[in-house]
Structure formats: structure tokens, C-alpha cells
Amino acid sequence: MNLQQMVLEIIEEQGNAKDKLIEILLEIQSRTEGNYVPKETLKIISESLDIPLSRVYGVATFYSMLSIKERGKYVIQVCNSAPCYISGSFDIVKVFEEVLGIKMGEVTQDGMFSLEYTSCIGACNLAPAVKINDKVYGNLDKSKIIQILDSLRKEGK
């Protein structure tokens, strides 16, 4: 099945109402290798839902749960809100970059991990905190980060 067929199938499943845009984008992302919404799908969605392409693009790039760039199987989102920053999020970014061998915004060569910033994840009491896919990890230091990554590597194989 090609990309266009997949998108049209998802739109048919979700319904072609304008208020289904986020659900459609999330489903496309979940079915796409690389855990992202390919840019070429945005035009298909725009035409199918009769929504301006600029609006579809705006939604796809606004929400941190969506991405138009390839991501890893495990998306590590580092909270960059003030409480996390003050509590050392800058330092944990350095640890993630060192341990994973990537910089912020990149994906590991094996496609397992990507590293990105996000706004507040509502875990200020656990600062510095990160969200990996749907799970929040807090009170992080280098040893906890290594332990989490090792566990995810074993789980992901």
C-alpha cells in the first residue's frame, strides 16, 4: 500500500470531518515508519478534508505529540519549562546526548531514540523530567538515565 492509499484509508476510517484532523494525523504518524507525519501527506489531508494546507501544516507542527520529521521508536522529550531548567534539564540534555551519541533534534542511527525539547509536561515536582513516548520519568541523574535507556533498548529489541 502506498502512502496516498494509506492516508485515504485512514481518513475513511476516522471520517472526513474537519474536526478529525488531529486524530488523522496521529494515526498516520503511528503507521509510518519513522514515527512521523510525512510532509507529502499534508496535501492529501488538506484536499480530502477541504482544509487549507497552511492549517494542516500548522496543526502538524504545533503539537509536540506530532512531528513532520522522522523520530525514533522512543521519543525522548526533555521538558524545558522554568522549573525543569532551574532543576537541571540542561545538564540532563548533555547526558542524553553523550549516552546516545546524538544532539538535540536528532535520531540515533539504529532508529531507536530521538531527542527533542517540549513545553511543560506537568511534572514540575519531578524536575528535571522527561517524557519518553507516553511515560514521564523524573528526578533524573546520569545513572537513572543510563538505566532507563538500557531498559528501553532491551524492551525495543
MIDOTOR-883560 format. One record per residue (C-alpha): z negated, y, x negated. Coordinates in steps of 0.02 Angstrom, whole numbers, plus 50000, padded with zeros to 5 digits. Each point is the difference from the previous one (the first is absolute). Last residue first. Layout:
BEGIN
<atom><pz>Z</pz><py>Y</py><px>X</px></atom>
...
END
This chain:
BEGIN
<atom><pz>48972</pz><py>49728</py><px>49271</px></atom>
<atom><pz>49929</pz><py>50148</py><px>50095</px></atom>
<atom><pz>49823</pz><py>49933</py><px>50018</px></atom>
<atom><pz>49981</pz><py>49971</py><px>49812</px></atom>
<atom><pz>50070</pz><py>50173</py><px>49961</px></atom>
<atom><pz>49889</pz><py>50077</py><px>50135</px></atom>
<atom><pz>49843</pz><py>49923</py><px>49922</px></atom>
<atom><pz>50049</pz><py>50059</py><px>49826</px></atom>
<atom><pz>50032</pz><py>50175</py><px>50067</px></atom>
<atom><pz>49831</pz><py>50008</py><px>50087</px></atom>
<atom><pz>49906</pz><py>49936</py><px>49846</px></atom>
<atom><pz>50090</pz><py>50122</py><px>49885</px></atom>
<atom><pz>49958</pz><py>50144</py><px>50118</px></atom>
<atom><pz>49819</pz><py>49946</py><px>50012</px></atom>
<atom><pz>49986</pz><py>49995</py><px>49809</px></atom>
<atom><pz>50080</pz><py>50171</py><px>49979</px></atom>
<atom><pz>49890</pz><py>50089</py><px>50128</px></atom>
<atom><pz>50015</pz><py>50018</py><px>50187</px></atom>
<atom><pz>49869</pz><py>50051</py><px>50126</px></atom>
<atom><pz>50127</pz><py>49955</py><px>50134</px></atom>
<atom><pz>50132</pz><py>49878</py><px>50058</px></atom>
<atom><pz>50088</pz><py>50025</py><px>50167</px></atom>
<atom><pz>50111</pz><py>49864</py><px>50074</px></atom>
<atom><pz>50162</pz><py>50025</py><px>50098</px></atom>
<atom><pz>50127</pz><py>49999</py><px>49856</px></atom>
<atom><pz>49887</pz><py>50042</py><px>49854</px></atom>
<atom><pz>49899</pz><py>50153</py><px>50044</px></atom>
<atom><pz>49909</pz><py>50086</py><px>49860</px></atom>
<atom><pz>49829</pz><py>50078</py><px>49981</px></atom>
<atom><pz>49904</pz><py>50111</py><px>49881</px></atom>
<atom><pz>49903</pz><py>50024</py><px>50105</px></atom>
<atom><pz>49917</pz><py>49873</py><px>50116</px></atom>
<atom><pz>49911</pz><py>50126</py><px>50113</px></atom>
<atom><pz>50163</pz><py>50097</py><px>50010</px></atom>
<atom><pz>50086</pz><py>49849</py><px>50077</px></atom>
<atom><pz>50105</pz><py>50085</py><px>50133</px></atom>
<atom><pz>50167</pz><py>49967</py><px>49916</px></atom>
<atom><pz>50025</pz><py>50181</py><px>49950</px></atom>
<atom><pz>50176</pz><py>50042</py><px>49939</px></atom>
<atom><pz>50103</pz><py>49877</py><px>49903</px></atom>
<atom><pz>50053</pz><py>49979</py><px>49821</px></atom>
<atom><pz>50112</pz><py>49860</py><px>49941</px></atom>
<atom><pz>50001</pz><py>49841</py><px>49897</px></atom>
<atom><pz>50112</pz><py>49851</py><px>50031</px></atom>
<atom><pz>49954</pz><py>49820</py><px>49969</px></atom>
<atom><pz>50081</pz><py>49827</py><px>50009</px></atom>
<atom><pz>50182</pz><py>50043</py><px>49965</px></atom>
<atom><pz>49999</pz><py>49900</py><px>49837</px></atom>
<atom><pz>50051</pz><py>50154</py><px>49902</px></atom>
<atom><pz>49851</pz><py>50098</py><px>50070</px></atom>
<atom><pz>50048</pz><py>50140</py><px>50120</px></atom>
<atom><pz>49989</pz><py>50186</py><px>49961</px></atom>
<atom><pz>49932</pz><py>50155</py><px>50088</px></atom>
<atom><pz>49852</pz><py>50023</py><px>49881</px></atom>
<atom><pz>50042</pz><py>49922</py><px>49833</px></atom>
<atom><pz>50020</pz><py>49815</py><px>49958</px></atom>
<atom><pz>49923</pz><py>49875</py><px>49879</px></atom>
<atom><pz>49891</pz><py>49921</py><px>50135</px></atom>
<atom><pz>49837</pz><py>50007</py><px>49901</px></atom>
<atom><pz>50033</pz><py>50170</py><px>49921</px></atom>
<atom><pz>50070</pz><py>50083</py><px>50157</px></atom>
<atom><pz>49859</pz><py>49929</py><px>50106</px></atom>
<atom><pz>49870</pz><py>50060</py><px>49874</px></atom>
<atom><pz>50077</pz><py>50175</py><px>49986</px></atom>
<atom><pz>50002</pz><py>50013</py><px>50190</px></atom>
<atom><pz>49816</pz><py>49950</py><px>49996</px></atom>
<atom><pz>49960</pz><py>50150</py><px>49891</px></atom>
<atom><pz>50088</pz><py>50124</py><px>50115</px></atom>
<atom><pz>49908</pz><py>49924</py><px>50148</px></atom>
<atom><pz>49836</pz><py>50046</py><px>49915</px></atom>
<atom><pz>49870</pz><py>50052</py><px>50128</px></atom>
<atom><pz>50064</pz><py>50180</py><px>50006</px></atom>
<atom><pz>50174</pz><py>49935</py><px>50040</px></atom>
<atom><pz>49932</pz><py>49881</py><px>50131</px></atom>
<atom><pz>49901</pz><py>50137</py><px>50086</px></atom>
<atom><pz>50147</pz><py>50124</py><px>49989</px></atom>
<atom><pz>50133</pz><py>49886</py><px>50074</px></atom>
<atom><pz>50115</pz><py>49908</py><px>49881</px></atom>
<atom><pz>49978</pz><py>49825</py><px>50071</px></atom>
<atom><pz>50094</pz><py>49876</py><px>49894</px></atom>
<atom><pz>50122</pz><py>49894</py><px>50098</px></atom>
<atom><pz>50037</pz><py>49832</py><px>49922</px></atom>
<atom><pz>50145</pz><py>49919</py><px>50091</px></atom>
<atom><pz>49996</pz><py>49812</py><px>49974</px></atom>
<atom><pz>50169</pz><py>49916</py><px>50022</px></atom>
<atom><pz>50066</pz><py>50142</py><px>49895</px></atom>
<atom><pz>50094</pz><py>50150</py><px>50061</px></atom>
<atom><pz>50181</pz><py>50054</py><px>50014</px></atom>
<atom><pz>50023</pz><py>50182</py><px>50050</px></atom>
<atom><pz>50027</pz><py>50057</py><px>50180</px></atom>
<atom><pz>49816</pz><py>49974</py><px>50034</px></atom>
<atom><pz>49890</pz><py>49981</py><px>50153</px></atom>
<atom><pz>49811</pz><py>49978</py><px>50012</px></atom>
<atom><pz>49980</pz><py>50170</py><px>49917</px></atom>
<atom><pz>50079</pz><py>50085</py><px>50150</px></atom>
<atom><pz>50111</pz><py>50151</py><px>49968</px></atom>
<atom><pz>50152</pz><py>49921</py><px>49916</px></atom>
<atom><pz>50060</pz><py>49887</py><px>50141</px></atom>
<atom><pz>49951</pz><py>50130</py><px>50131</px></atom>
<atom><pz>50099</pz><py>50138</py><px>49915</px></atom>
<atom><pz>50150</pz><py>49886</py><px>49970</px></atom>
<atom><pz>50006</pz><py>49955</py><px>50185</px></atom>
<atom><pz>49982</pz><py>50185</py><px>50044</px></atom>
<atom><pz>50137</pz><py>50053</py><px>49879</px></atom>
<atom><pz>50115</pz><py>49864</py><px>50069</px></atom>
<atom><pz>49989</pz><py>50082</py><px>50172</px></atom>
<atom><pz>49946</pz><py>49874</py><px>50133</px></atom>
<atom><pz>50124</pz><py>49913</py><px>50115</px></atom>
<atom><pz>49903</pz><py>49836</py><px>49985</px></atom>
<atom><pz>50149</pz><py>49898</py><px>49936</px></atom>
<atom><pz>50077</pz><py>50144</py><px>49902</px></atom>
<atom><pz>49841</pz><py>50048</py><px>49910</px></atom>
<atom><pz>49951</pz><py>49818</py><px>49971</px></atom>
<atom><pz>50169</pz><py>49962</py><px>49920</px></atom>
<atom><pz>49987</pz><py>50159</py><px>49896</px></atom>
<atom><pz>49825</pz><py>49952</py><px>49938</px></atom>
<atom><pz>50054</pz><py>49824</py><px>49951</px></atom>
<atom><pz>50099</pz><py>50064</py><px>49849</px></atom>
<atom><pz>49840</pz><py>50074</py><px>49928</px></atom>
<atom><pz>49922</pz><py>49826</py><px>49982</px></atom>
<atom><pz>49829</pz><py>49990</py><px>50083</px></atom>
<atom><pz>49881</pz><py>49919</py><px>49876</px></atom>
<atom><pz>49908</pz><py>49840</py><px>49954</px></atom>
<atom><pz>50118</pz><py>49950</py><px>49858</px></atom>
<atom><pz>50081</pz><py>49863</py><px>50100</px></atom>
<atom><pz>50021</pz><py>50072</py><px>50173</px></atom>
<atom><pz>49923</pz><py>49916</py><px>50151</px></atom>
<atom><pz>49835</pz><py>50096</py><px>50001</px></atom>
<atom><pz>50090</pz><py>50166</py><px>49967</px></atom>
<atom><pz>50117</pz><py>49973</py><px>50147</px></atom>
<atom><pz>49850</pz><py>49960</py><px>50110</px></atom>
<atom><pz>49908</pz><py>50157</py><px>49945</px></atom>
<atom><pz>50153</pz><py>50109</py><px>50031</px></atom>
<atom><pz>50023</pz><py>49926</py><px>50174</px></atom>
<atom><pz>49817</pz><py>50024</py><px>50044</px></atom>
<atom><pz>50009</pz><py>50180</py><px>49939</px></atom>
<atom><pz>50156</pz><py>50038</py><px>50103</px></atom>
<atom><pz>49943</pz><py>49917</py><px>50163</px></atom>
<atom><pz>49971</pz><py>50168</py><px>50087</px></atom>
<atom><pz>50188</pz><py>50033</py><px>49994</px></atom>
<atom><pz>50032</pz><py>49852</py><px>50114</px></atom>
<atom><pz>50118</pz><py>49865</py><px>49936</px></atom>
<atom><pz>49885</pz><py>49854</py><px>50035</px></atom>
<atom><pz>49898</pz><py>49906</py><px>49870</px></atom>
<atom><pz>50103</pz><py>49840</py><px>50004</px></atom>
<atom><pz>50168</pz><py>50089</py><px>50021</px></atom>
<atom><pz>49955</pz><py>50124</py><px>49863</px></atom>
<atom><pz>49951</pz><py>49855</py><px>49888</px></atom>
<atom><pz>50165</pz><py>49912</py><px>50033</px></atom>
<atom><pz>50096</pz><py>50160</py><px>49964</px></atom>
<atom><pz>49907</pz><py>50021</py><px>49835</px></atom>
<atom><pz>50032</pz><py>49819</py><px>49949</px></atom>
<atom><pz>50184</pz><py>50012</py><px>50044</px></atom>
<atom><pz>50016</pz><py>50158</py><px>49895</px></atom>
<atom><pz>49913</pz><py>49920</py><px>49851</px></atom>
<atom><pz>50109</pz><py>49845</py><px>49997</px></atom>
<atom><pz>49952</pz><py>49832</py><px>50072</px></atom>
END
